[in-house]
Amino acid sequence: QLGQSFNSMAADLSRSYATLEARVEEKTEKLARSNVSLEVLYNTTRTLAENPLTPSTLDWVMRDIERVVGLKPCAICAREEGDQRGFPIVLANEPMERERASAWCTDERCYACFGDGASGVRAVGNGENRLLAVPLAEGGTPYGVLLLRFPPGMEIEEWKTKLLESIGHHIGAALAAAKRIDERRRIALMEER
């Protein structure tokens, strides 16, 4: 009876250790994801704050996103307030991706990408043209969209979606700031004239 009790206790301890190991592994994985997310957000914020908003700056941000999220950068499109159509301000550096992005954009699919302006991160298109559209907005005002291409058969995890939403807000804020600076320059030039 004592031996059976001892064996039962050992089995219970073994199950408890296995459960604890699984929890530790899960927490370690979540912590690693959080660290990667913070690193990308920091890099994005620093890059956008320290550099002028140029296609090369935005391209660097897109490559950093690709490294973490695993989706191929396709394009960043902007649009003016009240205009339903957008225009690409950055296309992917890879010739094949650049060609695909140009083909997608020439078919006038702006509404699919921009949606109603209030939509969150969402998939658009299908097959080889399946893209993830990340809105670039600040304070509820849409300034553009970041397009990333899905590899065949890939679905995006929730933590990556949240990360992309945050990055979209940072890029949107940078676009808004650049627009405000441009408007100030125009006003100063008009006053000077």
MDTraj code that builds the backbone (N, CA, C; nanometers):
import mdtraj as md
import numpy as np

residues = "GLN LEU GLY GLN SER PHE ASN SER MET ALA ALA ASP LEU SER ARG SER TYR ALA THR LEU GLU ALA ARG VAL GLU GLU LYS THR GLU LYS LEU ALA ARG SER ASN VAL SER LEU GLU VAL LEU TYR ASN THR THR ARG THR LEU ALA GLU ASN PRO LEU THR PRO SER THR LEU ASP TRP VAL MET ARG ASP ILE GLU ARG VAL VAL GLY LEU LYS PRO CYS ALA ILE CYS ALA ARG GLU GLU GLY ASP GLN ARG GLY PHE PRO ILE VAL LEU ALA ASN GLU PRO MET GLU ARG GLU ARG ALA SER ALA TRP CYS THR ASP GLU ARG CYS TYR ALA CYS PHE GLY ASP GLY ALA SER GLY VAL ARG ALA VAL GLY ASN GLY GLU ASN ARG LEU LEU ALA VAL PRO LEU ALA GLU GLY GLY THR PRO TYR GLY VAL LEU LEU LEU ARG PHE PRO PRO GLY MET GLU ILE GLU GLU TRP LYS THR LYS LEU LEU GLU SER ILE GLY HIS HIS ILE GLY ALA ALA LEU ALA ALA ALA LYS ARG ILE ASP GLU ARG ARG ARG ILE ALA LEU MET GLU GLU ARG".split()
xyz = np.array([
    [0.0831, -0.1197, 0.0000],
    [0.0000, 0.0000, 0.0000],
    [0.0874, 0.1259, 0.0000],
    [0.1952, 0.1212, 0.0774],
    [0.2882, 0.2340, 0.0823],
    [0.3560, 0.2517, -0.0537],
    [0.3919, 0.1429, -0.1185],
    [0.4552, 0.1488, -0.2499],
    [0.3608, 0.2073, -0.3538],
    [0.2334, 0.1645, -0.3483],
    [0.1354, 0.2182, -0.4419],
    [0.1148, 0.3679, -0.4202],
    [0.1095, 0.4091, -0.2960],
    [0.0939, 0.5519, -0.2650],
    [0.2138, 0.6293, -0.3155],
    [0.3330, 0.5726, -0.2967],
    [0.4554, 0.6389, -0.3415],
    [0.4564, 0.6513, -0.4939],
    [0.4172, 0.5424, -0.5630],
    [0.4097, 0.5458, -0.7097],
    [0.3065, 0.6469, -0.7591],
    [0.1921, 0.6541, -0.6903],
    [0.0876, 0.7498, -0.7268],
    [0.1380, 0.8923, -0.7072],
    [0.2091, 0.9163, -0.5959],
    [0.2637, 1.0485, -0.5691],
    [0.3684, 1.0859, -0.6748],
    [0.4514, 0.9908, -0.7136],
    [0.5536, 1.0168, -0.8153],
    [0.4883, 1.0500, -0.9498],
    [0.3807, 0.9796, -0.9844],
    [0.3099, 1.0071, -1.1098],
    [0.2468, 1.1457, -1.1066],
    [0.1874, 1.1817, -0.9899],
    [0.1290, 1.3159, -0.9758],
    [0.2358, 1.4237, -0.9894],
    [0.3504, 1.4015, -0.9272],
    [0.4609, 1.4975, -0.9367],
    [0.5102, 1.5098, -1.0812],
    [0.5164, 1.3978, -1.1493],
    [0.5611, 1.3992, -1.2885],
    [0.4664, 1.4819, -1.3750],
    [0.3353, 1.4617, -1.3558],
    [0.2358, 1.5402, -1.4299],
    [0.2462, 1.6885, -1.3949],
    [0.2663, 1.7192, -1.2681],
    [0.2796, 1.8594, -1.2253],
    [0.4007, 1.9242, -1.2901],
    [0.5150, 1.8507, -1.2931],
    [0.6357, 1.9046, -1.3561],
    [0.6141, 1.9275, -1.5053],
    [0.5454, 1.8342, -1.5695],
    [0.5187, 1.8482, -1.7129],
    [0.4314, 1.9703, -1.7393],
    [0.3289, 1.9909, -1.6553],
    [0.2413, 2.1075, -1.6685],
    [0.3194, 2.2360, -1.6466],
    [0.4043, 2.2366, -1.5439],
    [0.4852, 2.3554, -1.5160],
    [0.5830, 2.3840, -1.6293],
    [0.6437, 2.2814, -1.6849],
    [0.7363, 2.2999, -1.7972],
    [0.6638, 2.3582, -1.9187],
    [0.5420, 2.3101, -1.9429],
    [0.4636, 2.3621, -2.0554],
    [0.4308, 2.5095, -2.0324],
    [0.3949, 2.5447, -1.9075],
    [0.3646, 2.6849, -1.8764],
    [0.4882, 2.7732, -1.8918],
    [0.6011, 2.7245, -1.8433],
    [0.7256, 2.8014, -1.8553],
    [0.7610, 2.8213, -2.0023],
    [0.7452, 2.7168, -2.0819],
    [0.7737, 2.7268, -2.2252],
    [0.6812, 2.8282, -2.2922],
    [0.5519, 2.8249, -2.2570],
    [0.4551, 2.9179, -2.3134],
    [0.4888, 3.0620, -2.2741],
    [0.5210, 3.0833, -2.1473],
    [0.5570, 3.2181, -2.1000],
    [0.6859, 3.2660, -2.1656],
    [0.7817, 3.1781, -2.1840],
    [0.9071, 3.2142, -2.2493],
    [0.8818, 3.2559, -2.3936],
    [0.7941, 3.1831, -2.4619],
    [0.7597, 3.2163, -2.5998],
    [0.6912, 3.3525, -2.6077],
    [0.5973, 3.3793, -2.5147],
    [0.5293, 3.5089, -2.5124],
    [0.6280, 3.6216, -2.4839],
    [0.7211, 3.5981, -2.3930],
    [0.8220, 3.6983, -2.3596],
    [0.9121, 3.7261, -2.4798],
    [0.9498, 3.6215, -2.5510],
    [1.0332, 3.6388, -2.6705],
    [0.9584, 3.7200, -2.7771],
    [0.8285, 3.6917, -2.7959],
    [0.7477, 3.7684, -2.8916],
    [0.7383, 3.9141, -2.8493],
    [0.7185, 3.9371, -2.7198],
    [0.7111, 4.0744, -2.6696],
    [0.8418, 4.1488, -2.6927],
    [0.9533, 4.0820, -2.6693],
    [1.0838, 4.1451, -2.6916],
    [1.1038, 4.1811, -2.8383],
    [1.0660, 4.0898, -2.9275],
    [1.0790, 4.1158, -3.0708],
    [0.9891, 4.2321, -3.1110],
    [0.8657, 4.2339, -3.0592],
    [0.7721, 4.3423, -3.0902],
    [0.8269, 4.4767, -3.0435],
    [0.8775, 4.4798, -2.9207],
    [0.9339, 4.6041, -2.8679],
    [1.0545, 4.6502, -2.9492],
    [1.1363, 4.5550, -2.9905],
    [1.2542, 4.5890, -3.0710],
    [1.2129, 4.6523, -3.2039],
    [1.1149, 4.5926, -3.2713],
    [1.0700, 4.6451, -3.4002],
    [1.0040, 4.7819, -3.3825],
    [0.9216, 4.7952, -3.2790],
    [0.8578, 4.9248, -3.2545],
    [0.9619, 5.0323, -3.2238],
    [1.0612, 4.9981, -3.1443],
    [1.1679, 5.0933, -3.1131],
    [1.2446, 5.1314, -3.2388],
    [1.2829, 5.0319, -3.3181],
    [1.3562, 5.0589, -3.4431],
    [1.2744, 5.1470, -3.5375],
    [1.1458, 5.1160, -3.5493],
    [1.0587, 5.1938, -3.6378],
    [1.0478, 5.3378, -3.5899],
    [1.0198, 5.3551, -3.4624],
    [1.0047, 5.4893, -3.4068],
    [1.1333, 5.5695, -3.4209],
    [1.2456, 5.5065, -3.3873],
    [1.3745, 5.5751, -3.3960],
    [1.4069, 5.6125, -3.5404],
    [1.3857, 5.5201, -3.6319],
    [1.4153, 5.5453, -3.7731],
    [1.3302, 5.6597, -3.8268],
    [1.2009, 5.6587, -3.7957],
    [1.1116, 5.7627, -3.8461],
    [1.1398, 5.8980, -3.7810],
    [1.1861, 5.8975, -3.6548],
    [1.2133, 6.0230, -3.5844],
    [1.3474, 6.0842, -3.6252],
    [1.4457, 6.0005, -3.6514],
    [1.5812, 6.0499, -3.6774],
    [1.6104, 6.0774, -3.8244],
    [1.5285, 6.0265, -3.9141],
    [1.5559, 6.0395, -4.0571],
    [1.4423, 6.1127, -4.1268],
    [1.4741, 6.1814, -4.2363],
    [1.3651, 6.2419, -4.3144],
    [1.2770, 6.1314, -4.3733],
    [1.1518, 6.1642, -4.3927],
    [1.0572, 6.0650, -4.4441],
    [1.0760, 6.0514, -4.5946],
    [1.1654, 5.9595, -4.6322],
    [1.1974, 5.9349, -4.7724],
    [1.1626, 5.7907, -4.8062],
    [1.1570, 5.7584, -4.9347],
    [1.1324, 5.6181, -4.9718],
    [1.2358, 5.5215, -4.9124],
    [1.3615, 5.5627, -4.9019],
    [1.4631, 5.4723, -4.8463],
    [1.4391, 5.4483, -4.6969],
    [1.3941, 5.5493, -4.6244],
    [1.3623, 5.5323, -4.4820],
    [1.2462, 5.4353, -4.4664],
    [1.1421, 5.4547, -4.5455],
    [1.0256, 5.3665, -4.5373],
    [1.0593, 5.2253, -4.5838],
    [1.1486, 5.2138, -4.6820],
    [1.1924, 5.0818, -4.7280],
    [1.2647, 5.0080, -4.6159],
    [1.3471, 5.0792, -4.5398],
    [1.4176, 5.0167, -4.4277],
    [1.3172, 4.9654, -4.3252],
    [1.2139, 5.0449, -4.2962],
    [1.1096, 5.0030, -4.2023],
    [1.0389, 4.8782, -4.2545],
    [1.0089, 4.8753, -4.3852],
    [0.9404, 4.7583, -4.4435],
    [1.0273, 4.6327, -4.4333],
    [1.1582, 4.6459, -4.4544],
    [1.2465, 4.5286, -4.4442],
    [1.2535, 4.4775, -4.3007],
    [1.2509, 4.5688, -4.2022],
    [1.2507, 4.5276, -4.0621],
    [1.1214, 4.4540, -4.0281],
    [1.0102, 4.4997, -4.0850],
    [0.8812, 4.4326, -4.0650],
    [0.8864, 4.2917, -4.1246],
    [0.9427, 4.2798, -4.2435],
    [0.9528, 4.1483, -4.3085],
    [1.0319, 4.0510, -4.2221],
    [1.1396, 4.0995, -4.1620],
    [1.2256, 4.0144, -4.0792],
    [1.1462, 3.9528, -3.9637],
    [1.0545, 4.0273, -3.9060],
    [0.9812, 3.9800, -3.7883],
    [0.8514, 3.9105, -3.8250],
    [0.7751, 3.9697, -3.9155],
    [0.6405, 3.9191, -3.9450],
    [0.6419, 3.8079, -4.0484],
    [0.7384, 3.8104, -4.1405],
    [0.7471, 3.7046, -4.2406],
    [0.6657, 3.7297, -4.3660],
    [0.6087, 3.8492, -4.3797],
    [0.5349, 3.8850, -4.4997],
    [0.6233, 3.9746, -4.5861],
    [0.6176, 3.9536, -4.7178],
    [0.7001, 4.0320, -4.8105],
    [0.6443, 4.1728, -4.8229],
    [0.7304, 4.2750, -4.8068],
    [0.6822, 4.4117, -4.8280],
    [0.6483, 4.4329, -4.9743],
    [0.5379, 4.4973, -4.9988],
    [0.4904, 4.5181, -5.1353],
    [0.4939, 4.6674, -5.1700],
    [0.4241, 4.7482, -5.0903],
    [0.4179, 4.8916, -5.1202],
    [0.3635, 4.9686, -5.0015],
    [0.3910, 5.0977, -5.0021],
    [0.3225, 5.1915, -4.9131],
    [0.2547, 5.2910, -5.0052],
    [0.1233, 5.2989, -4.9923],
    [0.0461, 5.3919, -5.0732],
    [-0.0100, 5.5009, -4.9829],
    [-0.0121, 5.6221, -5.0346],
    [-0.0691, 5.7352, -4.9615],
    [-0.1879, 5.7869, -5.0393],
    [-0.2676, 5.8669, -4.9712],
    [-0.3770, 5.9328, -5.0425],
    [-0.4073, 6.0641, -4.9737],
    [-0.4570, 6.1553, -5.0543],
    [-0.4938, 6.2866, -5.0027],
    [-0.6328, 6.2786, -4.9425],
    [-0.6593, 6.3664, -4.8487],
    [-0.7888, 6.3690, -4.7821],
    [-0.9001, 6.3937, -4.8839],
    [-1.0026, 6.3126, -4.8775],
    [-1.1157, 6.3268, -4.9677],
    [-1.0982, 6.2580, -5.1021],
    [-0.9786, 6.2088, -5.1314],
    [-0.9528, 6.1415, -5.2583],
    [-0.9700, 5.9913, -5.2377],
    [-1.0442, 5.9273, -5.3255],
    [-1.0675, 5.7829, -5.3139],
    [-0.9507, 5.7002, -5.3654],
    [-0.8680, 5.7603, -5.4518],
    [-0.7552, 5.6872, -5.5099],
    [-0.6278, 5.7191, -5.4349],
    [-0.5414, 5.6219, -5.4273],
    [-0.4123, 5.6410, -5.3638],
    [-0.3017, 5.6406, -5.4675],
    [-0.1807, 5.6644, -5.4203],
    [-0.0652, 5.6604, -5.5084],
    [0.0512, 5.6003, -5.4307],
    [0.1264, 5.5097, -5.4939],
    [0.2380, 5.4466, -5.4235],
    [0.3505, 5.5467, -5.3978],
    [0.3983, 5.5506, -5.2722],
    [0.5134, 5.6354, -5.2410],
    [0.6388, 5.5510, -5.2225],
    [0.6195, 5.4208, -5.1974],
    [0.7317, 5.3272, -5.1886],
    [0.6858, 5.1948, -5.2483],
    [0.7671, 5.1395, -5.3372],
    [0.7437, 5.0051, -5.3899],
    [0.8575, 4.9164, -5.3424],
    [0.8316, 4.7879, -5.3304],
    [0.9329, 4.6934, -5.2835],
    [1.0584, 4.7003, -5.3694],
    [1.1727, 4.6716, -5.3068],
    [1.3002, 4.6741, -5.3789],
    [1.3178, 4.5542, -5.4713],
    [1.2618, 4.4399, -5.4332],
    [1.2749, 4.3197, -5.5156],
    [1.2019, 4.3399, -5.6478],
    [1.2687, 4.3148, -5.7609],
    [1.2037, 4.3371, -5.8912],
    [1.0717, 4.2619, -5.9068],
    [1.0665, 4.1371, -5.8597],
    [0.9441, 4.0577, -5.8744],
    [0.8302, 4.1188, -5.7913],
    [0.8609, 4.1575, -5.6674],
    [0.7591, 4.2181, -5.5814],
    [0.7167, 4.3544, -5.6361],
    [0.8137, 4.4295, -5.6888],
    [0.7833, 4.5607, -5.7471],
    [0.6864, 4.5442, -5.8644],
    [0.7110, 4.4424, -5.9472],
    [0.6243, 4.4161, -6.0628],
    [0.4842, 4.3768, -6.0175],
    [0.4764, 4.2900, -5.9151],
    [0.3455, 4.2481, -5.8641],
    [0.2691, 4.3663, -5.8058],
    [0.3410, 4.4515, -5.7295],
    [0.2765, 4.5679, -5.6695],
    [0.2245, 4.6621, -5.7763],
    [0.3051, 4.6842, -5.8792],
    [0.2626, 4.7723, -5.9886],
    [0.1402, 4.7152, -6.0595],
    [0.1400, 4.5835, -6.0820],
    [0.0256, 4.5189, -6.1473],
    [-0.0992, 4.5309, -6.0607],
    [-0.0837, 4.5114, -5.9303],
    [-0.1975, 4.5224, -5.8385],
    [-0.2535, 4.6636, -5.8422],
    [-0.1660, 4.7634, -5.8350],
    [-0.2091, 4.9034, -5.8284],
    [-0.2692, 4.9532, -5.9600],
    [-0.2227, 4.9020, -6.0732],
    [-0.2763, 4.9506, -6.2010],
    [-0.4186, 4.9025, -6.2254],
    [-0.4606, 4.8016, -6.1515],
    [-0.5974, 4.7529, -6.1669],
    [-0.6968, 4.8370, -6.0869],
    [-0.6514, 4.9500, -6.0328],
    [-0.7353, 5.0426, -5.9559],
    [-0.8117, 4.9720, -5.8450],
    [-0.7381, 4.9098, -5.7574],
    [-0.7985, 4.8399, -5.6447],
    [-0.7848, 4.9214, -5.5163],
    [-0.7813, 5.0509, -5.5289],
    [-0.7584, 5.1375, -5.4126],
    [-0.8613, 5.1148, -5.3021],
    [-0.9895, 5.0988, -5.3404],
    [-1.0911, 5.0812, -5.2372],
    [-1.0665, 4.9532, -5.1576],
    [-1.0216, 4.8481, -5.2258],
    [-0.9936, 4.7221, -5.1562],
    [-0.8852, 4.7430, -5.0510],
    [-0.7826, 4.8200, -5.0843],
    [-0.6714, 4.8426, -4.9914],
    [-0.7074, 4.9399, -4.8803],
    [-0.7677, 5.0536, -4.9176],
    [-0.7972, 5.1577, -4.8192],
    [-0.9244, 5.1295, -4.7414],
    [-1.0170, 5.0583, -4.8007],
    [-1.1435, 5.0317, -4.7340],
    [-1.2155, 5.1620, -4.7046],
    [-1.2815, 5.1679, -4.5897],
    [-1.3542, 5.2893, -4.5533],
    [-1.2684, 5.3850, -4.4708],
    [-1.1403, 5.3511, -4.4550],
    [-1.0490, 5.4372, -4.3800],
    [-1.0465, 5.4066, -4.2324],
    [-1.1522, 5.3434, -4.1809],
    [-1.1586, 5.3116, -4.0384],
    [-1.1308, 5.1637, -4.0131],
    [-1.1224, 5.0864, -4.1191],
    [-1.0992, 4.9422, -4.1048],
    [-0.9608, 4.9174, -4.0484],
    [-0.9484, 4.8091, -3.9758],
    [-0.8185, 4.7721, -3.9221],
    [-0.7382, 4.6914, -4.0239],
    [-0.6399, 4.6191, -3.9735],
    [-0.5572, 4.5337, -4.0582],
    [-0.6464, 4.4255, -4.1170],
    [-0.6363, 4.4048, -4.2495],
    [-0.7224, 4.3041, -4.3130],
    [-0.6564, 4.2486, -4.4384],
    [-0.6981, 4.1298, -4.4759],
    [-0.6480, 4.0660, -4.5971],
    [-0.7310, 4.1137, -4.7158],
    [-0.6628, 4.1399, -4.8268],
    [-0.7306, 4.1782, -4.9511],
    [-0.6753, 4.0912, -5.0637],
    [-0.7535, 4.0747, -5.1676],
    [-0.7103, 3.9941, -5.2811],
    [-0.7139, 3.8456, -5.2488],
    [-0.6652, 3.7648, -5.3437],
    [-0.6586, 3.6209, -5.3215],
    [-0.5501, 3.5602, -5.4086],
    [-0.5172, 3.4356, -5.3809],
    [-0.4134, 3.3649, -5.4573],
    [-0.2788, 3.4337, -5.4441],
    [-0.2126, 3.4544, -5.5582],
    [-0.0832, 3.5221, -5.5579],
    [-0.0955, 3.6680, -5.5192],
    [-0.2148, 3.7242, -5.5363],
    [-0.2381, 3.8645, -5.5034],
    [-0.3007, 3.8822, -5.3654],
    [-0.2801, 3.7875, -5.2756],
    [-0.3342, 3.7999, -5.1405],
    [-0.2397, 3.8885, -5.0597],
    [-0.2915, 4.0031, -5.0185],
    [-0.2119, 4.1018, -4.9462],
    [-0.2736, 4.1306, -4.8108],
    [-0.1895, 4.1804, -4.7213],
    [-0.2366, 4.2293, -4.5931],
    [-0.2282, 4.3807, -4.5996],
    [-0.3413, 4.4478, -4.5807],
    [-0.3471, 4.5937, -4.5852],
    [-0.3450, 4.6469, -4.4423],
    [-0.2408, 4.7238, -4.4100],
    [-0.2248, 4.7831, -4.2775],
    [-0.2514, 4.9328, -4.2912],
    [-0.3584, 4.9839, -4.2285],
    [-0.3867, 5.1266, -4.2420],
    [-0.2809, 5.2118, -4.1719],
    [-0.2453, 5.3226, -4.2350],
    [-0.1509, 5.4189, -4.1782],
    [-0.2331, 5.5413, -4.1412],
    [-0.2587, 5.5569, -4.0125],
    [-0.3475, 5.6635, -3.9677],
    [-0.2922, 5.7291, -3.8420],
    [-0.3373, 5.8525, -3.8207],
    [-0.3067, 5.9219, -3.6966],
    [-0.4326, 5.9947, -3.6521],
    [-0.4706, 5.9740, -3.5286],
    [-0.5883, 6.0411, -3.4750],
    [-0.7143, 6.0165, -3.5543],
    [-0.7282, 5.8983, -3.6107],
    [-0.8467, 5.8639, -3.6879],
    [-0.8445, 5.9130, -3.8317],
    [-0.7414, 5.9887, -3.8692],
    [-0.7303, 6.0370, -4.0065],
    [-0.6418, 5.9423, -4.0858],
    [-0.6953, 5.8800, -4.1925],
    [-0.6132, 5.7889, -4.2734],
    [-0.5188, 5.8662, -4.3651],
    [-0.3936, 5.8217, -4.3687],
    [-0.2939, 5.8847, -4.4555],
    [-0.2429, 5.7888, -4.5627],
    [-0.2650, 5.6608, -4.5425],
    [-0.2162, 5.5662, -4.6411],
    [-0.2383, 5.4238, -4.5957],
    [-0.1699, 5.3331, -4.6651],
    [-0.1817, 5.1911, -4.6348],
    [-0.0480, 5.1238, -4.6662],
    [-0.0097, 5.0303, -4.5801],
    [0.1088, 4.9474, -4.6005],
    [0.0596, 4.8131, -4.6512],
    [0.1133, 4.7682, -4.7645],
    [0.0718, 4.6417, -4.8240],
    [0.1835, 4.5393, -4.8104],
    [0.1490, 4.4237, -4.7559],
    [0.2434, 4.3133, -4.7379],
    [0.1855, 4.1904, -4.8043],
    [0.2698, 4.1139, -4.8747],
    [0.2236, 3.9956, -4.9484],
    [0.2338, 3.8700, -4.8618],
    [0.1243, 3.7940, -4.8597],
    [0.1217, 3.6657, -4.7884],
    [0.1968, 3.5604, -4.8691],
    [0.2850, 3.4827, -4.8054],
    [0.3350, 3.3624, -4.8733],
    [0.2191, 3.2635, -4.8885],
    [0.2221, 3.1753, -4.9878],
    [0.1116, 3.0811, -5.0089],
    [0.0812, 2.9996, -4.8827],
    [-0.0466, 2.9964, -4.8482],
    [-0.0931, 2.9149, -4.7365],
    [-0.0662, 2.9706, -4.5977],
    [-0.0110, 3.0884, -4.5863],
    [0.0217, 3.1445, -4.4548],
    [-0.0952, 3.2248, -4.3988],
    [-0.1180, 3.2099, -4.2712],
    [-0.2143, 3.2927, -4.1990],
    [-0.1345, 3.3723, -4.0961],
    [-0.1833, 3.4884, -4.0603],
    [-0.1095, 3.5750, -3.9683],
    [-0.1625, 3.5578, -3.8259],
    [-0.0690, 3.5554, -3.7315],
    [-0.1044, 3.5390, -3.5911],
    [-0.1532, 3.6712, -3.5336],
    [-0.2308, 3.6622, -3.4258],
    [-0.2908, 3.7814, -3.3654],
    [-0.1854, 3.8806, -3.3155],
    [-0.0766, 3.8311, -3.2547],
    [0.0246, 3.9224, -3.2020],
    [0.0925, 3.9998, -3.3138],
    [0.1054, 3.9374, -3.4310],
    [0.1656, 4.0066, -3.5452],
    [0.0704, 4.1147, -3.5988],
    [-0.0589, 4.0856, -3.5961],
    [-0.1583, 4.1837, -3.6391],
    [-0.1531, 4.3067, -3.5492],
    [-0.1461, 4.2848, -3.4187],
    [-0.1390, 4.3970, -3.3247],
    [-0.0103, 4.4767, -3.3436],
    [0.0993, 4.4072, -3.3681],
    [0.2264, 4.4745, -3.3939],
    [0.2163, 4.5614, -3.5193],
    [0.1573, 4.5071, -3.6252],
    [0.1429, 4.5828, -3.7495],
    [0.0517, 4.7036, -3.7321],
    [-0.0529, 4.6907, -3.6496],
    [-0.1391, 4.8060, -3.6211],
    [-0.0585, 4.9170, -3.5552],
    [0.0264, 4.8807, -3.4589],
    [0.1098, 4.9803, -3.3908],
    [0.2081, 5.0456, -3.4872],
    [0.2708, 4.9647, -3.5704],
    [0.3644, 5.0191, -3.6687],
    [0.2901, 5.1106, -3.7658],
    [0.1686, 5.0717, -3.8049],
    [0.0870, 5.1554, -3.8931],
    [0.0583, 5.2911, -3.8313],
    [0.0335, 5.2945, -3.7002],
    [0.0105, 5.4227, -3.6322],
    [0.1365, 5.5092, -3.6349],
    [0.2525, 5.4464, -3.6158],
    [0.3786, 5.5222, -3.6179],
    [0.4068, 5.5790, -3.7570],
    [0.3877, 5.4974, -3.8590],
    [0.4111, 5.5467, -3.9958],
    [0.3081, 5.6543, -4.0305],
    [0.1832, 5.6336, -3.9887],
    [0.0788, 5.7344, -4.0109],
    [0.1137, 5.8661, -3.9445],
    [0.1666, 5.8595, -3.8219],
    [0.2071, 5.9817, -3.7512],
    [0.3217, 6.0512, -3.8246],
    [0.4143, 5.9727, -3.8794],
    [0.5254, 6.0312, -3.9553],
    [0.4744, 6.0973, -4.0836],
    [0.3790, 6.0338, -4.1520],
    [0.3203, 6.0936, -4.2722],
    [0.2453, 6.2221, -4.2378],
    [0.1728, 6.2207, -4.1251],
    [0.0993, 6.3400, -4.0823],
    [0.1959, 6.4536, -4.0495],
    [0.3049, 6.4212, -3.9800],
    [0.4037, 6.5231, -3.9452],
    [0.4680, 6.5806, -4.0709],
    [0.4999, 6.4956, -4.1674],
    [0.5593, 6.5432, -4.2923],
    [0.4622, 6.6340, -4.3667],
    [0.3354, 6.5986, -4.3624],
    [0.2336, 6.6810, -4.4288],
    [0.2212, 6.8167, -4.3599],
    [0.2233, 6.8174, -4.2260],
    [0.2158, 6.9444, -4.1521],
    [0.3368, 7.0330, -4.1822],
    [0.4554, 6.9737, -4.1891],
    [0.5767, 7.0500, -4.2204],
    [0.5661, 7.1094, -4.3603],
    [0.5171, 7.0301, -4.4545],
    [0.5004, 7.0787, -4.5924],
    [0.4010, 7.1947, -4.5970],
    [0.2908, 7.1836, -4.5226],
    [0.1911, 7.2909, -4.5197],
    [0.2501, 7.4180, -4.4584],
    [0.3294, 7.4021, -4.3505],
    [0.3937, 7.5196, -4.2889],
    [0.4881, 7.5878, -4.3874],
    [0.5624, 7.5089, -4.4630],
    [0.6530, 7.5660, -4.5631],
    [0.5755, 7.6447, -4.6694],
    [0.4647, 7.5882, -4.7144],
    [0.3833, 7.6562, -4.8150],
    [0.3268, 7.7881, -4.7619],
    [0.2788, 7.7832, -4.6380],
    [0.2237, 7.9047, -4.5768],
    [0.3331, 8.0094, -4.5609],
    [0.4516, 7.9680, -4.5167],
    [0.5633, 8.0620, -4.5013],
    [0.6022, 8.1213, -4.6359],
    [0.6018, 8.0402, -4.7404],
    [0.6350, 8.0889, -4.8731],
    [0.5306, 8.1873, -4.9225],
    [0.4024, 8.1566, -4.8996],
    [0.2951, 8.2481, -4.9399],
    [0.3054, 8.3799, -4.8643],
    [0.3327, 8.3742, -4.7342],
    [0.3474, 8.4968, -4.6547],
    [0.4662, 8.5795, -4.7025],
    [0.5725, 8.5099, -4.7380],
    [0.6922, 8.5787, -4.7881],
    [0.6609, 8.6491, -4.9197],
    [0.5868, 8.5835, -5.0056],
    [0.5516, 8.6447, -5.1343],
    [0.4616, 8.7647, -5.1132],
])
top = md.Topology()
chain = top.add_chain()
for i, resn in enumerate(residues, 1):
    res = top.add_residue(resn, chain, resSeq=i)
    for name in ("N", "CA", "C"):
        top.add_atom(name, md.element.get_by_symbol(name[0]), res)
traj = md.Trajectory(xyz[None], top)
